Amino acid sequence: MQTTKSKRVLSIIALVLILAIILGTVASALMGCGAVEKKDDTTIRIGAMKGATTIGLVNLVDKINKGEAEGNYTFEMYTAGSDVMAAMVAGEVDIALVPANVACVMNTKVEGGVSVIDINTLGVLNCISAGDEIKSVSDLSGKTVYATGQGAVPEYTIRYLLEANGVTDCNLEFKSEPTEIVSIFAENADAVAILPQPFVTAALAQNEALKISFDLNDEWAKVNSDCKIVTGVTVAANSFIKEHGSLVEAFLAAHKESADKALSDVDTTAALVVEQGIIAKEPLAKKAIPNCNITCITGKEMKQALEGYLKVLFEQDPKSVGGSLPGDEFYYGV
């Protein structure tokens, strides 16, 4: 009897130990799940350049301002890409919307570098004039062409197209503001200019004699089938990506939703674009938004489009992309 009793006691002890092990394993698993599912509530600080580059983001900005965004965000808009870069170099911005070449320069200036996470705007440049004489880049031979964006995407794009078309006698005269160029047409009806959207739409609204002579995207396609013109991209600091990868993914989803709405709900987006001070009046914004080539391209498609375009810029002037082309690590999610 005593032996049987001892066996029972040992059996009970063994059962208790097994239950303890099972309960401990379950508890550890639950604690592990809790750690994985813990929400990162870090605030994402977004900086963007005023213009077409930011139009695809305004629906998200509206949610941020109303406290309706999923996640914590702050948003600041700057007048120039260099201002956004300065803020990111200073560690004041985590994610930034900037011209394509500025992203490369930024990569060498920000400690730890940056990665491009999406393309937010494709080509937005148009040639405008009052006459019927100019229909392609070749027709710019012997002309003075007014433009903005010296030392940035517009200048390198224009010079590449002139070279590709064998035009060596076009005089490019750069102005600091699109409004300066619009005023030139009032004094010189024969003037020719290359401007980005939404300023093209604004110029045509102010001067009924003006029209789009050609779209630089079309001219680009004639001489380069490997890539497209890329105007604006979105970058994130590598340190932020490393520490808050889930937030970067959440931002990309929110950015795409915002960009898609900009194209599907132009009326609402136009009102927000005016509210943000990007375009002055709603009727103008409604006309301009469909022409601003707003997008949200990520992954391999992003790399293919941007890598080829940056190579063109590098060949024009290595300094335009910070002196060297970025490596594969520059492209997030590839």
C-alpha positions as CSV (number, residue, x, y, z in Angstrom):
1,M,0.0,0.0,0.0
2,Q,2.8,2.3,0.9
3,T,4.5,1.8,-2.5
4,T,1.2,2.5,-4.3
5,K,0.7,5.7,-2.2
6,S,4.2,6.8,-3.0
7,K,3.6,6.3,-6.7
8,R,0.4,8.4,-6.5
9,V,2.3,11.2,-4.8
10,L,5.0,11.1,-7.4
11,S,2.4,11.1,-10.1
12,I,0.7,14.2,-8.6
13,I,4.1,15.9,-8.3
14,A,4.9,15.1,-11.9
15,L,1.5,16.4,-13.0
16,V,2.0,19.6,-11.1
17,L,5.4,20.1,-12.7
18,I,4.0,19.5,-16.2
19,L,1.2,21.9,-15.6
20,A,3.6,24.5,-14.3
21,I,5.8,24.1,-17.4
22,I,2.7,24.4,-19.7
23,L,1.4,27.5,-17.9
24,G,4.8,29.0,-18.0
25,T,5.1,28.4,-21.7
26,V,1.7,29.9,-22.3
27,A,2.5,32.9,-20.2
28,S,5.7,33.5,-22.0
29,A,4.0,33.2,-25.4
30,L,1.3,35.7,-24.3
31,M,4.0,38.1,-23.0
32,G,5.8,37.6,-26.3
33,C,2.7,38.4,-28.3
34,G,2.1,41.4,-26.2
35,A,5.6,42.7,-27.0
36,V,5.1,42.1,-30.8
37,E,1.8,43.7,-30.8
38,K,2.8,46.8,-28.7
39,K,2.0,49.8,-30.8
40,D,4.7,52.3,-31.6
41,D,3.3,55.7,-30.8
42,T,6.4,57.7,-31.8
43,T,5.5,60.9,-33.6
44,I,6.5,61.0,-37.3
45,R,7.8,64.5,-38.2
46,I,7.1,65.2,-41.9
47,G,8.6,68.0,-43.9
48,A,7.7,68.8,-47.5
49,M,8.4,71.3,-50.2
50,K,5.7,73.6,-51.3
51,G,4.4,72.7,-54.8
52,A,3.3,69.7,-56.8
53,T,5.5,67.5,-54.7
54,T,3.1,68.0,-51.7
55,I,-0.3,67.8,-53.5
56,G,-0.6,64.1,-53.0
57,L,-0.1,64.4,-49.3
58,V,-2.7,67.1,-48.5
59,N,-5.5,64.6,-47.7
60,L,-3.3,63.0,-45.1
61,V,-2.3,66.5,-43.8
62,D,-6.0,67.3,-43.4
63,K,-6.5,64.2,-41.3
64,I,-3.4,65.2,-39.2
65,N,-4.8,68.7,-38.6
66,K,-8.2,67.3,-37.6
67,G,-6.7,64.6,-35.3
68,E,-8.2,61.9,-37.5
69,A,-4.9,60.3,-38.8
70,E,-4.0,56.8,-37.7
71,G,-0.8,57.5,-35.8
72,N,1.0,60.5,-34.5
73,Y,2.2,63.1,-37.0
74,T,3.5,66.6,-37.3
75,F,3.7,68.4,-40.7
76,E,5.7,71.4,-41.9
77,M,5.9,72.8,-45.4
78,Y,8.9,74.6,-46.7
79,T,9.4,76.9,-49.7
80,A,12.5,75.1,-51.1
81,G,14.0,71.7,-51.2
82,S,17.2,73.0,-49.5
83,D,15.1,74.1,-46.5
84,V,13.7,70.6,-46.1
85,M,17.1,69.2,-46.4
86,A,18.5,71.6,-43.7
87,A,15.7,70.5,-41.4
88,M,16.4,66.8,-41.9
89,V,20.2,67.3,-41.5
90,A,19.4,69.1,-38.2
91,G,17.4,66.1,-37.1
92,E,14.1,68.0,-37.1
93,V,12.4,65.9,-39.7
94,D,12.0,62.1,-40.1
95,I,10.3,61.8,-43.4
96,A,10.6,64.4,-46.2
97,L,9.1,65.1,-49.7
98,V,11.8,66.6,-51.9
99,P,13.0,66.9,-55.5
100,A,14.6,63.7,-56.8
101,N,18.1,65.1,-56.9
102,V,17.9,66.7,-53.5
103,A,17.2,63.2,-52.1
104,C,20.6,62.1,-53.3
105,V,22.4,65.2,-51.9
106,M,20.6,64.7,-48.7
107,N,21.8,61.1,-48.5
108,T,25.4,62.4,-48.2
109,K,24.6,65.2,-45.7
110,V,22.3,63.4,-43.2
111,E,24.3,61.4,-40.6
112,G,23.5,57.7,-41.3
113,G,22.0,58.7,-44.7
114,V,18.4,58.4,-46.0
115,S,16.5,56.0,-48.1
116,V,13.9,56.9,-50.8
117,I,10.7,55.2,-49.8
118,D,8.4,56.3,-52.7
119,I,8.1,58.5,-55.8
120,N,5.4,61.1,-55.2
121,T,5.5,63.1,-58.4
122,L,6.5,62.3,-62.0
123,G,7.3,64.8,-64.7
124,V,5.4,68.2,-64.4
125,L,7.3,70.4,-66.9
126,N,5.6,72.0,-69.9
127,C,6.8,74.4,-72.6
128,I,4.4,77.3,-73.1
129,S,4.1,80.0,-75.7
130,A,1.6,82.1,-77.5
131,G,2.4,81.0,-81.1
132,D,2.2,77.8,-83.1
133,E,5.9,77.8,-84.1
134,I,7.1,75.6,-81.3
135,K,5.9,72.0,-81.1
136,S,8.9,70.1,-79.9
137,V,12.3,70.6,-78.2
138,S,14.0,70.9,-81.6
139,D,12.0,74.0,-82.3
140,L,13.8,75.8,-79.3
141,S,16.9,76.2,-81.5
142,G,17.8,79.9,-81.6
143,K,15.3,80.8,-78.9
144,T,15.6,82.3,-75.4
145,V,13.7,80.1,-73.0
146,Y,12.7,81.3,-69.6
147,A,12.6,78.7,-66.8
148,T,12.8,78.2,-63.1
149,G,14.8,75.5,-61.1
150,Q,18.4,76.4,-61.9
151,G,20.7,73.8,-60.4
152,A,17.8,71.5,-59.8
153,V,15.6,68.9,-61.6
154,P,14.1,71.3,-64.2
155,E,17.5,72.6,-65.4
156,Y,19.0,69.2,-65.8
157,T,15.9,67.8,-67.5
158,I,15.8,70.7,-70.0
159,R,19.5,70.5,-70.8
160,Y,19.4,66.7,-71.3
161,L,16.5,67.1,-73.8
162,L,18.3,69.9,-75.7
163,E,21.4,67.8,-75.9
164,A,19.5,64.7,-77.0
165,N,17.9,66.7,-79.8
166,G,21.1,68.3,-80.9
167,V,20.0,71.8,-79.9
168,T,23.1,73.8,-79.0
169,D,21.9,77.4,-79.6
170,C,19.1,77.7,-77.1
171,N,19.6,80.4,-74.5
172,L,18.2,79.3,-71.1
173,E,17.4,82.3,-68.8
174,F,16.5,81.3,-65.3
175,K,14.2,83.2,-62.9
176,S,13.7,82.6,-59.2
177,E,9.9,82.6,-59.3
178,P,7.4,81.4,-61.9
179,T,5.5,84.7,-61.4
180,E,8.4,86.6,-62.8
181,I,8.1,84.5,-66.0
182,V,4.4,85.0,-66.3
183,S,4.9,88.8,-66.2
184,I,7.4,88.5,-69.0
185,F,4.6,87.3,-71.4
186,A,2.7,90.5,-70.7
187,E,5.6,92.5,-72.1
188,N,6.8,90.0,-74.8
189,A,4.1,88.1,-76.6
190,D,6.8,86.0,-78.4
191,A,8.4,84.7,-75.2
192,V,8.9,81.0,-74.6
193,A,9.0,79.4,-71.2
194,I,9.3,76.0,-69.5
195,L,7.4,75.8,-66.2
196,P,6.2,73.1,-63.8
197,Q,2.7,72.4,-62.9
198,P,0.7,73.9,-61.2
199,F,2.3,77.1,-62.4
200,V,1.6,76.3,-66.1
201,T,-2.1,76.2,-65.4
202,A,-1.9,79.5,-63.5
203,A,0.0,81.1,-66.4
204,L,-2.6,80.0,-68.9
205,A,-5.4,81.2,-66.7
206,Q,-3.8,84.7,-66.5
207,N,-3.0,85.0,-70.2
208,E,-5.5,83.5,-72.7
209,A,-3.1,83.8,-75.5
210,L,-0.8,81.2,-74.0
211,K,-1.0,77.5,-74.6
212,I,1.1,74.4,-73.9
213,S,3.5,73.9,-76.9
214,F,4.6,70.5,-75.7
215,D,4.9,68.3,-72.6
216,L,8.4,67.4,-71.6
217,N,7.3,63.9,-70.7
218,D,6.4,63.3,-74.3
219,E,9.7,64.7,-75.5
220,W,11.6,62.5,-72.9
221,A,9.9,59.4,-74.2
222,K,11.1,60.0,-77.7
223,V,14.8,59.9,-76.6
224,N,14.8,57.7,-73.5
225,S,12.6,54.6,-73.1
226,D,14.5,53.3,-70.1
227,C,13.1,55.7,-67.5
228,K,10.7,58.6,-66.9
229,I,11.1,62.1,-65.5
230,V,10.9,61.9,-61.7
231,T,10.1,65.2,-60.1
232,G,9.6,64.4,-56.4
233,V,10.4,61.6,-54.0
234,T,9.8,60.8,-50.4
235,V,12.8,59.9,-48.2
236,A,13.1,58.7,-44.6
237,A,16.2,58.9,-42.3
238,N,17.8,55.5,-42.1
239,S,18.0,55.8,-38.3
240,F,14.2,56.3,-38.2
241,I,13.6,53.3,-40.5
242,K,15.8,51.1,-38.3
243,E,14.0,52.1,-35.1
244,H,10.5,52.6,-36.4
245,G,10.1,50.4,-39.5
246,S,6.4,49.7,-38.8
247,L,5.7,53.5,-38.8
248,V,7.4,53.9,-42.2
249,E,5.1,51.2,-43.6
250,A,2.1,52.8,-42.0
251,F,3.1,56.2,-43.5
252,L,3.5,54.6,-47.0
253,A,0.0,53.2,-46.7
254,A,-1.4,56.5,-45.6
255,H,0.5,58.4,-48.3
256,K,-0.9,56.1,-51.0
257,E,-4.4,56.5,-49.8
258,S,-3.9,60.3,-49.8
259,A,-2.4,60.4,-53.3
260,D,-5.2,58.1,-54.6
261,K,-7.8,60.5,-53.2
262,A,-6.1,63.5,-54.7
263,L,-6.8,61.9,-58.1
264,S,-10.3,60.5,-57.4
265,D,-11.7,63.4,-55.4
266,V,-10.2,66.5,-57.1
267,D,-12.8,68.9,-55.6
268,T,-12.0,68.0,-52.0
269,T,-8.2,68.0,-52.7
270,A,-8.4,71.4,-54.5
271,A,-9.9,73.0,-51.4
272,L,-7.1,71.5,-49.3
273,V,-4.4,72.6,-51.7
274,V,-5.7,76.2,-51.4
275,E,-6.0,75.8,-47.6
276,Q,-2.3,74.8,-47.5
277,G,-1.3,77.7,-49.7
278,I,0.0,75.6,-52.6
279,I,-2.3,77.1,-55.2
280,A,-4.2,80.4,-54.7
281,K,-7.7,79.6,-55.9
282,E,-9.9,76.5,-56.1
283,P,-10.9,76.7,-59.8
284,L,-7.2,76.9,-60.7
285,A,-6.4,74.0,-58.4
286,K,-9.1,71.8,-59.9
287,K,-7.6,72.4,-63.4
288,A,-4.0,71.9,-62.2
289,I,-4.3,68.8,-60.1
290,P,-5.0,66.3,-62.9
291,N,-1.9,67.6,-64.7
292,C,0.5,67.3,-61.8
293,N,1.4,63.7,-62.3
294,I,0.7,62.8,-58.7
295,T,1.6,59.2,-57.8
296,C,2.9,56.9,-55.0
297,I,5.3,54.4,-56.5
298,T,7.2,52.0,-54.3
299,G,9.5,49.0,-54.4
300,K,11.1,47.7,-57.6
301,E,9.1,50.0,-59.8
302,M,10.3,52.9,-57.8
303,K,13.9,51.9,-58.1
304,Q,13.7,51.2,-61.9
305,A,12.2,54.6,-62.6
306,L,14.4,56.7,-60.2
307,E,17.7,54.9,-60.8
308,G,17.6,55.6,-64.5
309,Y,16.6,59.2,-64.1
310,L,19.3,59.8,-61.5
311,K,21.9,58.4,-63.9
312,V,20.8,61.0,-66.5
313,L,21.2,63.8,-63.9
314,F,24.6,62.4,-62.9
315,E,25.8,62.5,-66.5
316,Q,24.6,66.1,-66.8
317,D,26.4,67.1,-63.7
318,P,27.7,64.8,-60.9
319,K,27.1,67.6,-58.4
320,S,23.4,67.4,-59.1
321,V,23.2,64.1,-57.2
322,G,25.8,64.9,-54.6
323,G,28.8,63.7,-56.6
324,S,28.0,60.0,-57.0
325,L,25.1,57.8,-57.7
326,P,23.6,56.0,-54.6
327,G,23.8,52.2,-54.2
328,D,21.0,49.7,-53.9
329,E,20.6,50.4,-50.2
330,F,19.3,53.8,-51.1
331,Y,16.1,52.2,-52.4
332,Y,13.7,51.1,-49.6
333,G,11.8,47.9,-49.9
334,V,13.8,46.5,-52.8
